[in-house]
């Protein structure tokens, strides 16, 4: 009733101001009617739901397009996903990345520059999906779905992490002065040392994301090989561990000193099987006592190099070293 009254007042005012008759300009009065209706009659809940659904469909189509391009070998499209993460499609995007990181694909892999970039992008997408699951404030649906997705694929995933790490380490061995990484998110890490820290951090996240995932990883000899590959590597000239090659103090803090060292601790945490795996690999066919001795020798050598580093190079961050010790 009151809306009709207001409409009559507006109409009379319009007639007075313009001197028009409704029949003389149908277009004007049609627009005026639409304007007043939109102001006085807010959209119904049904209309709002339809609008939200339309926006969601549009967003889903965009994500599906990016995912399809990613699965066909595009490197640019996963970078787009990483920069603007689709919160509602975490599992879908993770599944696409994991489809590129299977055991079958690894056996056929030729890690030229483009192959490495694609595999590295897929690994970073999986790492970002794990982070999204950690940050999810719902009832854990994303986490449980992602766990179900990861469990049967852990072997292939860790094998690819190892393959990419070996490629990055070989590049690091050839470069005495690694390119400085750019400051910022994980998508900005370009240098080999930064990538290796990323893979170590990724394993740490996987070990923390779910108890069942952690148990499977700790049973895996492939995971133990990967952990030792990263933890035992040192720069040829200086003998420094990977995190101390990173010249950017912000990058050091971003990784809480050394993601590789943290991954080692997470891997052996509370698991006799994981510890046995480490000693078995270090023993190299001999008894476990030999493995234990080599572990102590490696640890002491690592500490000695870290102790000397601050005297020679400003990259030796005292807090970072303290956390590693």
C-alpha positions as YAML, in Angstrom:
chain: A
units: angstrom
residues:
- id: 1
  name: UNK
  ca: [0.00, 0.00, 0.00]
- id: 2
  name: UNK
  ca: [2.68, 2.48, 1.01]
- id: 3
  name: UNK
  ca: [4.84, 1.55, -1.99]
- id: 4
  name: UNK
  ca: [1.95, 2.36, -4.35]
- id: 5
  name: UNK
  ca: [1.49, 5.72, -2.61]
- id: 6
  name: UNK
  ca: [5.19, 6.60, -2.92]
- id: 7
  name: UNK
  ca: [5.11, 5.59, -6.57]
- id: 8
  name: UNK
  ca: [2.17, 7.93, -7.26]
- id: 9
  name: UNK
  ca: [4.03, 10.83, -5.61]
- id: 10
  name: UNK
  ca: [7.17, 10.17, -7.67]
- id: 11
  name: UNK
  ca: [5.14, 9.87, -10.86]
- id: 12
  name: UNK
  ca: [3.28, 13.12, -10.27]
- id: 13
  name: UNK
  ca: [6.55, 14.91, -9.49]
- id: 14
  name: UNK
  ca: [8.08, 13.60, -12.71]
- id: 15
  name: UNK
  ca: [5.07, 14.76, -14.72]
- id: 16
  name: UNK
  ca: [5.25, 18.22, -13.15]
- id: 17
  name: UNK
  ca: [8.99, 18.62, -13.74]
- id: 18
  name: UNK
  ca: [9.10, 17.26, -17.29]
- id: 19
  name: UNK
  ca: [5.69, 18.34, -18.55]
- id: 20
  name: UNK
  ca: [5.37, 14.90, -20.15]
- id: 21
  name: UNK
  ca: [2.39, 12.60, -20.34]
- id: 22
  name: UNK
  ca: [2.93, 8.87, -19.75]
- id: 23
  name: UNK
  ca: [1.88, 8.11, -23.32]
- id: 24
  name: UNK
  ca: [4.34, 10.62, -24.81]
- id: 25
  name: UNK
  ca: [7.54, 8.91, -23.72]
- id: 26
  name: UNK
  ca: [7.11, 5.25, -22.86]
- id: 27
  name: UNK
  ca: [10.87, 4.68, -22.69]
- id: 28
  name: UNK
  ca: [11.39, 7.33, -20.02]
- id: 29
  name: UNK
  ca: [8.61, 6.02, -17.81]
- id: 30
  name: UNK
  ca: [9.74, 2.43, -18.32]
- id: 31
  name: UNK
  ca: [13.24, 3.30, -17.04]
- id: 32
  name: UNK
  ca: [11.79, 5.32, -14.18]
- id: 33
  name: UNK
  ca: [9.55, 2.42, -13.19]
- id: 34
  name: UNK
  ca: [12.51, -0.01, -13.19]
- id: 35
  name: UNK
  ca: [14.62, 2.38, -11.10]
- id: 36
  name: UNK
  ca: [11.97, 2.92, -8.47]
- id: 37
  name: UNK
  ca: [11.13, -0.78, -8.32]
- id: 38
  name: UNK
  ca: [14.79, -1.72, -7.80]
- id: 39
  name: UNK
  ca: [15.12, 0.79, -4.96]
- id: 40
  name: UNK
  ca: [11.81, 0.13, -3.22]
- id: 41
  name: UNK
  ca: [11.66, -3.60, -3.79]
- id: 42
  name: UNK
  ca: [14.98, -5.27, -2.84]
- id: 43
  name: UNK
  ca: [15.79, -8.56, -4.56]
- id: 44
  name: UNK
  ca: [14.08, -11.57, -3.08]
- id: 45
  name: UNK
  ca: [16.14, -14.29, -1.37]
- id: 46
  name: UNK
  ca: [15.51, -16.46, -4.42]
- id: 47
  name: UNK
  ca: [16.96, -13.80, -6.72]
- id: 48
  name: UNK
  ca: [20.03, -13.40, -4.50]
- id: 49
  name: UNK
  ca: [20.60, -17.16, -4.49]
- id: 50
  name: UNK
  ca: [20.36, -17.25, -8.26]
- id: 51
  name: UNK
  ca: [22.87, -14.42, -8.54]
- id: 52
  name: UNK
  ca: [25.29, -16.23, -6.21]
- id: 53
  name: UNK
  ca: [24.88, -19.45, -8.19]
- id: 54
  name: UNK
  ca: [25.60, -17.61, -11.43]
- id: 55
  name: UNK
  ca: [28.77, -16.09, -9.96]
- id: 56
  name: UNK
  ca: [29.83, -19.48, -8.60]
- id: 57
  name: UNK
  ca: [29.28, -21.14, -11.99]
- id: 58
  name: UNK
  ca: [31.34, -18.43, -13.65]
- id: 59
  name: UNK
  ca: [34.15, -18.94, -11.11]
- id: 60
  name: UNK
  ca: [33.97, -22.74, -11.52]
- id: 61
  name: UNK
  ca: [34.23, -22.45, -15.30]
- id: 62
  name: UNK
  ca: [37.34, -20.29, -14.91]
- id: 63
  name: UNK
  ca: [38.95, -22.81, -12.53]
- id: 64
  name: UNK
  ca: [38.02, -25.74, -14.81]
- id: 65
  name: UNK
  ca: [39.59, -23.91, -17.76]
- id: 66
  name: UNK
  ca: [42.83, -23.28, -15.83]
- id: 67
  name: UNK
  ca: [42.92, -26.89, -14.59]
- id: 68
  name: UNK
  ca: [42.45, -28.30, -18.10]
- id: 69
  name: UNK
  ca: [45.28, -26.16, -19.45]
- id: 70
  name: UNK
  ca: [47.46, -27.22, -16.50]
- id: 71
  name: UNK
  ca: [46.83, -30.93, -17.14]
- id: 72
  name: UNK
  ca: [47.77, -30.43, -20.80]
- id: 73
  name: UNK
  ca: [51.20, -29.16, -19.81]
- id: 74
  name: UNK
  ca: [50.80, -25.41, -19.41]
- id: 75
  name: UNK
  ca: [53.15, -23.79, -16.91]
- id: 76
  name: UNK
  ca: [51.48, -20.37, -16.96]
- id: 77
  name: UNK
  ca: [48.04, -21.54, -15.81]
- id: 78
  name: UNK
  ca: [49.14, -23.17, -12.51]
- id: 79
  name: UNK
  ca: [50.98, -19.94, -11.73]
- id: 80
  name: UNK
  ca: [47.65, -18.13, -12.13]
- id: 81
  name: UNK
  ca: [46.03, -20.57, -9.71]
- id: 82
  name: UNK
  ca: [48.82, -20.09, -7.18]
- id: 83
  name: UNK
  ca: [48.56, -16.30, -7.30]
- id: 84
  name: UNK
  ca: [44.77, -16.30, -6.95]
- id: 85
  name: UNK
  ca: [43.97, -19.54, -5.14]
- id: 86
  name: UNK
  ca: [40.39, -20.80, -5.73]
- id: 87
  name: UNK
  ca: [39.38, -21.53, -2.13]
- id: 88
  name: UNK
  ca: [36.30, -23.52, -3.09]
- id: 89
  name: UNK
  ca: [38.19, -25.76, -5.53]
- id: 90
  name: UNK
  ca: [41.21, -26.86, -3.48]
- id: 91
  name: UNK
  ca: [40.61, -30.60, -3.94]
- id: 92
  name: UNK
  ca: [39.89, -30.26, -7.68]
- id: 93
  name: UNK
  ca: [43.12, -28.33, -8.29]
- id: 94
  name: UNK
  ca: [45.16, -30.69, -6.10]
- id: 95
  name: UNK
  ca: [43.80, -33.68, -8.01]
- id: 96
  name: UNK
  ca: [44.87, -32.09, -11.29]
- id: 97
  name: UNK
  ca: [48.39, -31.53, -9.95]
- id: 98
  name: UNK
  ca: [48.66, -35.07, -8.59]
- id: 99
  name: UNK
  ca: [47.61, -36.48, -11.97]
- id: 100
  name: UNK
  ca: [50.90, -35.08, -13.30]
- id: 101
  name: UNK
  ca: [52.93, -36.62, -10.45]
- id: 102
  name: UNK
  ca: [52.24, -40.34, -10.80]
- id: 103
  name: UNK
  ca: [54.79, -43.15, -10.67]
- id: 104
  name: UNK
  ca: [54.01, -44.05, -14.30]
- id: 105
  name: UNK
  ca: [54.73, -40.52, -15.50]
- id: 106
  name: UNK
  ca: [57.97, -40.40, -13.50]
- id: 107
  name: UNK
  ca: [59.35, -43.47, -15.26]
- id: 108
  name: UNK
  ca: [58.85, -41.69, -18.59]
- id: 109
  name: UNK
  ca: [59.97, -38.26, -17.38]
- id: 110
  name: UNK
  ca: [62.62, -36.30, -19.21]
- id: 111
  name: UNK
  ca: [63.37, -33.44, -16.87]
- id: 112
  name: UNK
  ca: [64.54, -30.85, -19.32]
- id: 113
  name: UNK
  ca: [63.99, -27.23, -18.29]
- id: 114
  name: UNK
  ca: [60.30, -27.24, -19.20]
- id: 115
  name: UNK
  ca: [59.68, -30.66, -17.65]
- id: 116
  name: UNK
  ca: [61.23, -29.47, -14.40]
- id: 117
  name: UNK
  ca: [59.16, -26.27, -14.39]
- id: 118
  name: UNK
  ca: [55.93, -28.21, -14.92]
- id: 119
  name: UNK
  ca: [56.73, -30.75, -12.19]
- id: 120
  name: UNK
  ca: [57.85, -27.98, -9.85]
- id: 121
  name: UNK
  ca: [54.60, -26.08, -10.50]
- id: 122
  name: UNK
  ca: [52.58, -29.23, -9.74]
- id: 123
  name: UNK
  ca: [54.48, -29.74, -6.47]
- id: 124
  name: UNK
  ca: [53.88, -26.13, -5.45]
- id: 125
  name: UNK
  ca: [50.17, -26.52, -6.23]
- id: 126
  name: UNK
  ca: [49.99, -29.58, -3.94]
- id: 127
  name: UNK
  ca: [51.86, -27.65, -1.23]
- id: 128
  name: UNK
  ca: [49.40, -24.77, -1.59]
- id: 129
  name: UNK
  ca: [46.45, -27.17, -1.37]
- id: 130
  name: UNK
  ca: [47.83, -28.60, 1.89]
- id: 131
  name: UNK
  ca: [48.15, -25.08, 3.24]
- id: 132
  name: UNK
  ca: [44.57, -24.31, 2.21]
- id: 133
  name: UNK
  ca: [43.41, -27.41, 4.10]
- id: 134
  name: UNK
  ca: [45.36, -26.26, 7.17]
- id: 135
  name: UNK
  ca: [43.72, -22.82, 6.99]
- id: 136
  name: UNK
  ca: [40.22, -24.17, 6.33]
- id: 137
  name: UNK
  ca: [37.85, -23.07, 9.10]
- id: 138
  name: UNK
  ca: [35.00, -25.40, 8.15]
- id: 139
  name: UNK
  ca: [34.41, -28.83, 9.71]
- id: 140
  name: UNK
  ca: [37.48, -30.34, 8.07]
- id: 141
  name: UNK
  ca: [35.82, -31.44, 4.83]
- id: 142
  name: UNK
  ca: [38.69, -30.14, 2.70]
- id: 143
  name: UNK
  ca: [41.29, -31.76, 4.94]
- id: 144
  name: UNK
  ca: [39.57, -35.17, 4.90]
- id: 145
  name: UNK
  ca: [39.03, -35.03, 1.12]
- id: 146
  name: UNK
  ca: [42.63, -34.01, 0.52]
- id: 147
  name: UNK
  ca: [43.88, -36.79, 2.81]
- id: 148
  name: UNK
  ca: [41.84, -39.36, 0.86]
- id: 149
  name: UNK
  ca: [43.38, -37.97, -2.32]
- id: 150
  name: UNK
  ca: [46.96, -38.03, -1.03]
- id: 151
  name: UNK
  ca: [47.12, -41.45, 0.64]
- id: 152
  name: UNK
  ca: [47.16, -43.67, -2.47]
- id: 153
  name: UNK
  ca: [49.46, -41.24, -4.30]
- id: 154
  name: UNK
  ca: [52.17, -40.64, -1.70]
- id: 155
  name: UNK
  ca: [54.70, -42.93, -3.38]
- id: 156
  name: UNK
  ca: [54.50, -41.12, -6.70]
- id: 157
  name: UNK
  ca: [54.43, -37.71, -5.08]
- id: 158
  name: UNK
  ca: [57.56, -38.28, -2.97]
- id: 159
  name: UNK
  ca: [59.36, -39.82, -5.95]
- id: 160
  name: UNK
  ca: [58.70, -36.65, -7.95]
- id: 161
  name: UNK
  ca: [59.85, -34.48, -5.05]
- id: 162
  name: UNK
  ca: [63.10, -36.47, -4.99]
- id: 163
  name: UNK
  ca: [63.52, -36.23, -8.78]
- id: 164
  name: UNK
  ca: [63.03, -32.45, -8.77]
- id: 165
  name: UNK
  ca: [65.30, -32.05, -5.74]
- id: 166
  name: UNK
  ca: [68.10, -33.98, -7.48]
- id: 167
  name: UNK
  ca: [67.73, -31.73, -10.51]
- id: 168
  name: UNK
  ca: [67.86, -28.61, -8.33]
- id: 169
  name: UNK
  ca: [70.86, -29.95, -6.38]
- id: 170
  name: UNK
  ca: [72.76, -30.68, -9.59]
- id: 171
  name: UNK
  ca: [72.12, -27.11, -10.70]
- id: 172
  name: UNK
  ca: [73.28, -25.85, -7.30]
- id: 173
  name: UNK
  ca: [76.47, -27.89, -7.58]
- id: 174
  name: UNK
  ca: [77.21, -26.21, -10.91]
- id: 175
  name: UNK
  ca: [76.60, -22.72, -9.57]
- id: 176
  name: UNK
  ca: [78.96, -21.46, -6.88]
- id: 177
  name: UNK
  ca: [76.87, -18.35, -6.33]
- id: 178
  name: UNK
  ca: [73.18, -19.22, -6.52]
- id: 179
  name: UNK
  ca: [70.88, -16.55, -7.83]
- id: 180
  name: UNK
  ca: [69.28, -14.60, -5.00]
- id: 181
  name: UNK
  ca: [65.62, -15.48, -4.56]
- id: 182
  name: UNK
  ca: [63.00, -12.80, -4.78]
- id: 183
  name: UNK
  ca: [61.25, -11.79, -1.61]
- id: 184
  name: UNK
  ca: [57.69, -12.96, -1.09]
- id: 185
  name: UNK
  ca: [55.42, -15.94, -1.49]
- id: 186
  name: UNK
  ca: [56.37, -19.47, -2.43]
- id: 187
  name: UNK
  ca: [55.43, -18.74, -6.06]
- id: 188
  name: UNK
  ca: [58.34, -16.25, -6.21]
- id: 189
  name: UNK
  ca: [61.12, -18.71, -5.29]
- id: 190
  name: UNK
  ca: [63.37, -19.18, -8.30]
- id: 191
  name: UNK
  ca: [66.80, -20.30, -7.14]
- id: 192
  name: UNK
  ca: [67.77, -23.94, -6.54]
- id: 193
  name: UNK
  ca: [68.36, -23.56, -2.79]
- id: 194
  name: UNK
  ca: [64.95, -21.98, -2.37]
- id: 195
  name: UNK
  ca: [63.26, -24.74, -4.31]
- id: 196
  name: UNK
  ca: [64.91, -27.42, -2.19]
- id: 197
  name: UNK
  ca: [63.79, -25.65, 0.97]
- id: 198
  name: UNK
  ca: [60.31, -25.61, -0.52]
- id: 199
  name: UNK
  ca: [60.34, -29.39, -1.09]
- id: 200
  name: UNK
  ca: [61.62, -29.96, 2.45]
- id: 201
  name: UNK
  ca: [58.90, -27.71, 3.81]
- id: 202
  name: UNK
  ca: [56.32, -29.53, 1.72]
- id: 203
  name: UNK
  ca: [57.29, -32.89, 3.22]
- id: 204
  name: UNK
  ca: [57.04, -31.34, 6.68]
- id: 205
  name: UNK
  ca: [53.51, -30.11, 5.89]
- id: 206
  name: UNK
  ca: [52.52, -33.54, 4.62]
- id: 207
  name: UNK
  ca: [53.79, -35.13, 7.84]
- id: 208
  name: UNK
  ca: [51.74, -32.68, 9.90]
- id: 209
  name: UNK
  ca: [48.53, -32.65, 7.88]
- id: 210
  name: UNK
  ca: [47.13, -36.01, 9.00]
- id: 211
  name: UNK
  ca: [48.16, -38.89, 11.28]
- id: 212
  name: UNK
  ca: [47.46, -41.53, 8.63]
- id: 213
  name: UNK
  ca: [49.49, -39.66, 6.03]
- id: 214
  name: UNK
  ca: [52.34, -39.30, 8.54]
- id: 215
  name: UNK
  ca: [52.30, -43.02, 9.30]
- id: 216
  name: UNK
  ca: [52.46, -43.96, 5.60]
- id: 217
  name: UNK
  ca: [55.33, -41.56, 4.95]
- id: 218
  name: UNK
  ca: [57.29, -42.84, 7.95]
- id: 219
  name: UNK
  ca: [56.97, -46.39, 6.64]
- id: 220
  name: UNK
  ca: [58.33, -45.32, 3.26]
- id: 221
  name: UNK
  ca: [61.98, -45.99, 2.44]
- id: 222
  name: UNK
  ca: [61.60, -43.58, -0.51]
- id: 223
  name: UNK
  ca: [60.71, -40.83, 1.96]
- id: 224
  name: UNK
  ca: [63.78, -41.68, 4.07]
- id: 225
  name: UNK
  ca: [65.98, -41.47, 0.96]
- id: 226
  name: UNK
  ca: [64.47, -38.07, 0.13]
- id: 227
  name: UNK
  ca: [65.03, -36.75, 3.67]
- id: 228
  name: UNK
  ca: [68.66, -37.91, 3.69]
- id: 229
  name: UNK
  ca: [69.26, -36.57, 0.19]
- id: 230
  name: UNK
  ca: [68.39, -33.06, 1.36]
- id: 231
  name: UNK
  ca: [69.80, -33.24, 4.88]
- id: 232
  name: UNK
  ca: [73.22, -34.65, 3.98]
- id: 233
  name: UNK
  ca: [73.84, -32.31, 1.05]
- id: 234
  name: UNK
  ca: [76.35, -29.50, 1.64]
- id: 235
  name: UNK
  ca: [77.88, -26.93, -0.66]
- id: 236
  name: UNK
  ca: [81.16, -28.24, -2.09]
- id: 237
  name: UNK
  ca: [83.44, -25.33, -1.22]
- id: 238
  name: UNK
  ca: [82.04, -24.22, 2.13]
- id: 239
  name: UNK
  ca: [80.39, -27.39, 3.41]
- id: 240
  name: UNK
  ca: [77.34, -25.31, 4.41]
- id: 241
  name: UNK
  ca: [73.85, -26.82, 4.53]
- id: 242
  name: UNK
  ca: [71.24, -25.59, 2.07]
- id: 243
  name: UNK
  ca: [69.49, -22.98, 4.17]
- id: 244
  name: UNK
  ca: [72.77, -21.10, 4.76]
- id: 245
  name: UNK
  ca: [73.24, -20.57, 1.02]
- id: 246
  name: UNK
  ca: [70.12, -18.40, 1.01]
- id: 247
  name: UNK
  ca: [71.44, -14.82, 1.16]
- id: 248
  name: UNK
  ca: [68.09, -13.17, 1.83]
- id: 249
  name: UNK
  ca: [67.47, -12.91, 5.63]
- id: 250
  name: UNK
  ca: [63.71, -12.67, 5.02]
- id: 251
  name: UNK
  ca: [63.81, -15.95, 3.12]
- id: 252
  name: UNK
  ca: [65.68, -17.59, 6.01]
- id: 253
  name: UNK
  ca: [63.01, -16.44, 8.45]
- id: 254
  name: UNK
  ca: [60.26, -17.51, 6.07]
- id: 255
  name: UNK
  ca: [61.50, -21.09, 6.31]
- id: 256
  name: UNK
  ca: [62.10, -20.97, 10.09]
- id: 257
  name: UNK
  ca: [65.81, -21.42, 9.46]
- id: 258
  name: UNK
  ca: [65.82, -24.74, 7.64]
- id: 259
  name: UNK
  ca: [62.79, -26.58, 6.34]
- id: 260
  name: UNK
  ca: [65.02, -29.54, 5.46]
- id: 261
  name: UNK
  ca: [66.16, -29.97, 9.07]
- id: 262
  name: UNK
  ca: [62.56, -29.62, 10.26]
- id: 263
  name: UNK
  ca: [61.41, -32.26, 7.76]
- id: 264
  name: UNK
  ca: [64.07, -34.63, 9.14]
- id: 265
  name: UNK
  ca: [62.76, -34.14, 12.68]
- id: 266
  name: UNK
  ca: [59.14, -34.57, 11.56]
- id: 267
  name: UNK
  ca: [60.00, -37.75, 9.65]
- id: 268
  name: UNK
  ca: [61.62, -39.57, 12.59]
- id: 269
  name: UNK
  ca: [59.23, -38.17, 15.22]
- id: 270
  name: UNK
  ca: [57.71, -41.02, 17.24]
- id: 271
  name: UNK
  ca: [58.48, -43.73, 14.67]
- id: 272
  name: UNK
  ca: [60.99, -46.51, 15.23]
- id: 273
  name: UNK
  ca: [60.42, -47.63, 11.65]
- id: 274
  name: UNK
  ca: [61.43, -44.22, 10.29]
- id: 275
  name: UNK
  ca: [64.56, -44.15, 12.47]
- id: 276
  name: UNK
  ca: [65.46, -47.66, 11.30]
- id: 277
  name: UNK
  ca: [65.03, -46.53, 7.68]
- id: 278
  name: UNK
  ca: [67.49, -43.68, 8.23]
- id: 279
  name: UNK
  ca: [70.10, -45.88, 9.92]
- id: 280
  name: UNK
  ca: [69.68, -48.60, 7.29]
- id: 281
  name: UNK
  ca: [70.38, -46.16, 4.47]
- id: 282
  name: UNK
  ca: [73.34, -44.57, 6.25]
- id: 283
  name: UNK
  ca: [74.80, -48.01, 7.03]
- id: 284
  name: UNK
  ca: [74.91, -48.73, 3.28]
- id: 285
  name: UNK
  ca: [74.75, -52.50, 3.69]
- id: 286
  name: UNK
  ca: [76.60, -52.67, 7.01]
- id: 287
  name: UNK
  ca: [75.09, -52.94, 10.50]
- id: 288
  name: UNK
  ca: [73.00, -50.25, 12.20]
- id: 289
  name: UNK
  ca: [75.88, -49.22, 14.47]
- id: 290
  name: UNK
  ca: [77.73, -48.01, 11.38]
- id: 291
  name: UNK
  ca: [74.63, -46.04, 10.37]
- id: 292
  name: UNK
  ca: [74.39, -44.45, 13.82]
- id: 293
  name: UNK
  ca: [78.08, -43.48, 13.74]
- id: 294
  name: UNK
  ca: [77.69, -41.87, 10.32]
- id: 295
  name: UNK
  ca: [74.62, -39.98, 11.50]
- id: 296
  name: UNK
  ca: [76.60, -38.47, 14.41]
- id: 297
  name: UNK
  ca: [79.55, -37.64, 12.15]
- id: 298
  name: UNK
  ca: [77.28, -35.87, 9.68]
- id: 299
  name: UNK
  ca: [75.51, -33.97, 12.43]
- id: 300
  name: UNK
  ca: [78.77, -32.83, 14.05]
- id: 301
  name: UNK
  ca: [80.25, -31.77, 10.70]
- id: 302
  name: UNK
  ca: [77.09, -29.79, 9.98]
- id: 303
  name: UNK
  ca: [77.30, -28.03, 13.36]
- id: 304
  name: UNK
  ca: [80.99, -27.23, 12.90]
- id: 305
  name: UNK
  ca: [80.38, -25.62, 9.50]
- id: 306
  name: UNK
  ca: [77.47, -23.63, 10.88]
- id: 307
  name: UNK
  ca: [79.60, -22.45, 13.83]
- id: 308
  name: UNK
  ca: [82.33, -21.11, 11.53]
- id: 309
  name: UNK
  ca: [80.02, -19.56, 8.94]
- id: 310
  name: UNK
  ca: [79.05, -16.32, 10.78]
- id: 311
  name: UNK
  ca: [82.73, -15.32, 10.97]
- id: 312
  name: UNK
  ca: [83.04, -15.51, 7.20]
- id: 313
  name: UNK
  ca: [79.69, -14.50, 5.78]
- id: 314
  name: UNK
  ca: [76.76, -12.38, 6.87]
- id: 315
  name: UNK
  ca: [74.38, -15.10, 5.69]
- id: 316
  name: UNK
  ca: [75.06, -16.86, 9.00]
- id: 317
  name: UNK
  ca: [71.97, -15.81, 10.94]
- id: 318
  name: UNK
  ca: [72.56, -16.49, 14.66]
- id: 319
  name: UNK
  ca: [68.91, -17.24, 15.43]
- id: 320
  name: UNK
  ca: [68.64, -19.59, 12.46]
- id: 321
  name: UNK
  ca: [71.74, -21.46, 13.55]
- id: 322
  name: UNK
  ca: [70.43, -21.70, 17.09]
- id: 323
  name: UNK
  ca: [67.19, -23.29, 15.92]
- id: 324
  name: UNK
  ca: [69.08, -25.84, 13.84]
- id: 325
  name: UNK
  ca: [71.40, -26.80, 16.70]
...
